[in-house]
Amino acid sequence: MGPGAAGPAGVTDPRRRVGDGDPPGPSRAAGPAAGRRRVFGRSGQGRALTAVEFGVLNHPTLILGGVHGDEPKSVHVVQKLAETLATARESTAGSDGRGVVVVPVVNPDGYERRLRRNLRGVDLNRNFPTRDWQPGRRRSRYYGGPHPASEPETRGLIRLIEHLQPRWIITVHSIGQQRYCNNYDGPAAGLARLLARRNRYPVRRSIGYATPGSLGRWAGGERRIPIATLELPSHHSSKRCWEDNRCALLAAAGWEVPTPAPGAT
């Protein structure tokens, strides 16, 4: 599947919507080079869940970081992507109208304390309302919560996805034991291969263990939104993770940004 193969039809099922009220509010300008910022929810401790938008939002690419708060490399990579897109806004990059929405930190409370789960002890990547959702053990690092979509961060992200109807989603994580890869769910093999051509990570249909209640299962497996999970190598530096994935993420978003000079960060 090429970058334009995924159509918008059937992206969401209104019968399965989960929300806390109105859709995300209108964008607020944040300066000519900063992108448009949209608060789409609040964390359990009241921190803003913020998306940064670039280009025309007609079924944009959605790129997420910081689902697990103890994976700061994912946050660094998505933040660097936002900075790169901001500096390219007035260039030919994105002139074809392709929109990109980035969320550097989905789990700000966990990220603040470098915890995998949110401060209610829930793994957000096990909390989505999928057919295979299960709570798991309360003390487990994979605890799925008291019920599906119990967490405000999960509900906020669901509302954002339903509002945007993204062309496809990339969620950035990090993983150890040399298991870094371009994992995918739903009709996203082409997206995973597109990433792999540039970051040289292997493409994997399965991460190797069950992930009930995951975003990949909810978006890709059940709603057929192409979604790739970019698993960064946890033993690499944040700087190297960005350098190895810069071109991959920009290509997936449909933006062409000049290659930085040697030594630039």
C-alpha positions as a printed NumPy array, in Angstrom:
array([[  0.   ,   0.   ,   0.   ],
       [  1.417,   3.385,  -0.988],
       [  1.033,   6.622,   0.952],
       [ -2.276,   7.488,  -0.679],
       [ -3.885,   4.065,  -0.699],
       [ -5.837,   4.3  ,   2.536],
       [ -9.196,   5.914,   1.991],
       [-11.091,   7.843,   4.669],
       [-14.316,   5.901,   4.368],
       [-15.281,   3.8  ,   7.355],
       [-12.582,   5.216,   9.597],
       [-14.831,   5.484,  12.614],
       [-17.869,   3.688,  13.91 ],
       [-20.167,   6.193,  15.64 ],
       [-21.741,   3.426,  17.672],
       [-18.432,   2.921,  19.475],
       [-17.672,   6.539,  20.3  ],
       [-16.384,   7.25 ,  23.78 ],
       [-16.179,  10.838,  24.952],
       [-16.501,  13.364,  27.729],
       [-18.55 ,  15.913,  25.82 ],
       [-17.753,  18.012,  22.799],
       [-15.061,  17.229,  20.214],
       [-11.676,  18.941,  20.536],
       [-11.968,  22.716,  20.411],
       [-10.817,  24.931,  17.563],
       [ -7.12 ,  25.397,  16.899],
       [ -5.372,  28.335,  18.458],
       [ -2.535,  29.99 ,  16.59 ],
       [  0.803,  29.707,  18.389],
       [  2.994,  31.904,  16.214],
       [  3.942,  31.661,  12.553],
       [  6.504,  28.894,  13.026],
       [  5.057,  26.938,  15.915],
       [  2.123,  25.144,  14.358],
       [ -1.447,  25.421,  15.563],
       [ -1.994,  24.027,  19.03 ],
       [ -5.148,  22.159,  19.996],
       [ -5.974,  21.016,  23.531],
       [ -7.994,  17.839,  23.121],
       [ -8.37 ,  16.81 ,  26.733],
       [ -6.875,  16.789,  30.209],
       [ -4.881,  14.182,  32.065],
       [ -5.962,  12.745,  35.382],
       [ -3.987,  15.519,  37.121],
       [ -5.351,  18.203,  34.842],
       [ -2.403,  18.598,  32.476],
       [ -3.329,  19.637,  28.963],
       [ -3.286,  16.989,  26.244],
       [ -1.943,  19.017,  23.348],
       [ -1.757,  18.352,  19.614],
       [  0.232,  20.505,  17.191],
       [ -1.186,  20.806,  13.672],
       [  0.604,  21.553,  10.407],
       [ -0.839,  21.947,   6.929],
       [ -4.409,  21.398,   5.806],
       [ -6.162,  18.861,   8.022],
       [ -7.908,  16.743,   5.426],
       [ -7.445,  13.223,   6.832],
       [ -3.991,  14.091,   8.225],
       [ -1.18 ,  11.849,   9.39 ],
       [ -1.335,  11.551,  13.201],
       [  1.942,  10.921,  15.06 ],
       [  1.985,  10.174,  18.793],
       [  4.674,   9.988,  21.466],
       [  4.801,   9.445,  25.199],
       [  2.006,   6.896,  25.548],
       [  4.259,   5.29 ,  28.152],
       [  5.848,   7.852,  30.424],
       [  9.046,   5.865,  30.91 ],
       [  9.885,   6.018,  27.18 ],
       [ 11.31 ,   9.554,  26.887],
       [ 13.027,   8.791,  23.575],
       [  9.585,   8.634,  21.961],
       [  8.789,  12.108,  23.283],
       [ 12.122,  13.474,  22.063],
       [ 11.606,  12.111,  18.549],
       [  8.071,  13.485,  18.204],
       [  9.097,  16.858,  19.652],
       [ 11.977,  17.067,  17.172],
       [  9.572,  16.23 ,  14.379],
       [  7.295,  19.106,  15.446],
       [ 10.266,  21.482,  15.507],
       [ 11.328,  20.36 ,  12.051],
       [  7.846,  20.782,  10.612],
       [  7.592,  24.24 ,  12.191],
       [ 10.73 ,  25.492,  10.467],
       [  9.478,  24.142,   7.131],
       [  5.986,  25.64 ,   7.211],
       [  6.783,  28.457,   4.777],
       [  8.856,  26.322,   2.395],
       [  7.658,  23.975,  -0.347],
       [  7.258,  21.274,   2.3  ],
       [  3.626,  20.447,   2.753],
       [  2.638,  22.562,  -0.241],
       [  0.507,  19.676,  -1.49 ],
       [ -1.79 ,  20.321,   1.445],
       [ -0.99 ,  17.189,   3.408],
       [ -1.731,  17.761,   7.039],
       [  0.225,  16.421,   9.989],
       [ -0.859,  16.362,  13.632],
       [  1.683,  15.511,  16.309],
       [  1.063,  14.764,  19.982],
       [  4.443,  14.647,  21.73 ],
       [  3.093,  13.4  ,  25.094],
       [ -0.092,  11.35 ,  25.385],
       [  0.607,  10.483,  29.036],
       [  1.908,  13.728,  30.613],
       [  1.382,  12.613,  34.227],
       [  3.383,   9.426,  33.709],
       [  6.03 ,  11.283,  31.71 ],
       [  6.463,  13.837,  34.493],
       [  7.469,  11.008,  36.849],
       [  8.952,   8.648,  34.24 ],
       [  6.27 ,   6.035,  34.909],
       [  5.   ,   3.674,  32.231],
       [  1.409,   3.963,  33.458],
       [ -0.594,   7.052,  34.298],
       [ -0.938,   8.14 ,  37.903],
       [ -4.001,   5.922,  38.382],
       [ -1.736,   2.976,  37.603],
       [ -3.284,   2.218,  34.186],
       [ -1.308,   1.294,  31.086],
       [ -2.953,   3.539,  28.494],
       [ -1.954,   1.131,  25.731],
       [ -4.167,  -1.527,  27.333],
       [ -7.127,   0.748,  28.066],
       [ -8.802,   1.083,  24.654],
       [-12.332,  -0.354,  24.227],
       [-11.449,  -3.34 ,  22.053],
       [-13.245,  -6.659,  21.81 ],
       [-10.263,  -8.334,  23.496],
       [ -9.896,  -5.8  ,  26.353],
       [ -9.218,  -7.262,  29.76 ],
       [ -8.27 ,  -5.568,  33.035],
       [ -5.359,  -7.765,  33.977],
       [ -3.787,  -7.619,  37.414],
       [ -4.06 ,  -4.317,  39.268],
       [ -0.366,  -4.24 ,  40.141],
       [  0.823,  -5.306,  36.724],
       [  2.623,  -2.788,  34.51 ],
       [  0.098,  -3.827,  31.842],
       [ -2.999,  -3.135,  33.96 ],
       [ -5.846,  -2.276,  31.574],
       [ -7.894,  -0.275,  34.048],
       [-11.216,  -0.907,  35.827],
       [-13.114,  -0.785,  32.518],
       [-12.373,   0.057,  28.87 ],
       [-11.575,   3.736,  28.213],
       [-11.673,   4.426,  31.941],
       [ -8.868,   7.003,  31.643],
       [ -9.256,  10.634,  30.54 ],
       [ -6.112,  10.367,  28.4  ],
       [ -7.6  ,   7.419,  26.495],
       [-10.925,   9.163,  25.993],
       [ -9.208,  12.337,  24.823],
       [ -7.189,  10.458,  22.229],
       [-10.277,   8.604,  21.001],
       [-12.099,  11.912,  20.557],
       [ -9.131,  13.365,  18.674],
       [ -8.952,  10.399,  16.292],
       [-12.686,  10.454,  15.656],
       [-12.516,  14.193,  15.018],
       [ -9.493,  14.064,  12.672],
       [-10.311,  10.83 ,  10.828],
       [ -6.599,  10.41 ,  10.116],
       [ -5.211,   8.952,   6.935],
       [ -2.98 ,   6.818,   9.118],
       [ -1.375,   6.836,  12.574],
       [  2.195,   6.358,  13.771],
       [  2.671,   5.813,  17.487],
       [  6.261,   5.99 ,  18.732],
       [  7.504,   3.778,  21.568],
       [ 10.842,   2.307,  22.622],
       [ 11.797,  -1.285,  23.363],
       [ 14.78 ,  -3.255,  24.624],
       [ 16.513,  -6.53 ,  23.83 ],
       [ 17.167,  -5.612,  20.168],
       [ 13.435,  -5.851,  19.362],
       [ 13.187,  -2.446,  17.668],
       [ 10.973,  -2.58 ,  14.597],
       [  8.192,  -1.113,  12.504],
       [  5.228,  -3.017,  13.912],
       [  1.809,  -2.561,  12.332],
       [ -1.891,  -3.276,  12.791],
       [ -4.719,  -3.251,  10.289],
       [ -4.074,  -2.314,   6.642],
       [ -0.689,  -0.74 ,   7.378],
       [  1.913,  -3.088,   5.861],
       [  2.711,  -0.452,   3.236],
       [  3.164,   2.217,   5.892],
       [  5.522,  -0.046,   7.855],
       [  7.539,  -0.764,   4.714],
       [  7.705,   2.955,   3.913],
       [  9.224,   3.585,   7.348],
       [ 11.573,   0.619,   6.993],
       [ 13.032,   1.861,   3.718],
       [ 14.385,   4.856,   5.61 ],
       [ 15.051,   3.741,   9.18 ],
       [ 16.212,   0.196,   8.277],
       [ 14.25 ,  -1.319,  11.14 ],
       [ 12.596,  -4.694,  10.466],
       [  8.887,  -4.848,   9.637],
       [  6.873,  -7.022,  12.018],
       [  3.203,  -7.915,  11.935],
       [  3.368,  -9.05 ,  15.573],
       [  5.345,  -7.6  ,  18.437],
       [  5.639, -11.111,  19.858],
       [  3.146, -10.972,  22.714],
       [ -0.526, -10.209,  23.239],
       [ -1.591,  -6.57 ,  23.62 ],
       [ -5.297,  -6.607,  24.552],
       [ -6.869,  -3.171,  24.667],
       [ -4.062,  -1.551,  22.681],
       [ -4.358,   1.47 ,  20.411],
       [ -3.148,  -0.687,  17.528],
       [ -5.947,  -3.18 ,  18.069],
       [ -8.59 ,  -0.472,  18.506],
       [ -7.573,   1.705,  15.544],
       [ -6.029,  -0.788,  13.133],
       [ -7.539,  -4.147,  13.946],
       [-11.116,  -3.026,  14.589],
       [-11.5  ,   0.292,  12.767],
       [ -9.17 ,  -0.448,   9.882],
       [ -7.207,   2.769,  10.267],
       [ -3.648,   1.994,   9.121],
       [ -1.433,   2.263,  12.203],
       [  2.271,   1.583,  12.698],
       [  4.033,   1.325,  16.043],
       [  7.572,   2.604,  15.659],
       [  9.55 ,   0.795,  18.355],
       [ 12.797,   2.694,  18.919],
       [ 15.842,   0.829,  20.249],
       [ 16.046,   1.756,  23.912],
       [ 19.828,   1.261,  23.91 ],
       [ 20.324,   4.055,  21.355],
       [ 20.567,   7.7  ,  22.38 ],
       [ 17.641,  10.044,  21.837],
       [ 19.749,  11.93 ,  19.308],
       [ 20.455,   8.808,  17.285],
       [ 16.798,   7.713,  17.424],
       [ 15.824,  11.049,  15.881],
       [ 18.568,  10.96 ,  13.251],
       [ 17.629,   7.411,  12.24 ],
       [ 13.913,   8.215,  11.962],
       [ 13.8  ,  11.829,  10.754],
       [ 13.455,  10.965,   7.07 ],
       [ 11.136,   8.041,   7.797],
       [  8.622,  10.145,   9.712],
       [  8.734,  13.031,   7.253],
       [  8.208,  10.644,   4.339],
       [  5.256,   8.994,   6.074],
       [  3.752,  12.424,   6.675],
       [  4.252,  13.385,   3.025],
       [  6.592,  16.295,   3.779],
       [  9.934,  16.914,   2.126],
       [ 12.301,  18.911,   4.296],
       [ 15.924,  19.624,   3.304],
       [ 18.469,  17.365,   4.969],
       [ 20.254,  19.243,   7.787],
       [ 23.933,  20.03 ,   7.482],
       [ 26.343,  17.509,   9.06 ],
       [ 26.477,  17.956,  12.803],
       [ 23.147,  19.776,  13.001],
       [ 20.606,  18.492,  15.531]])
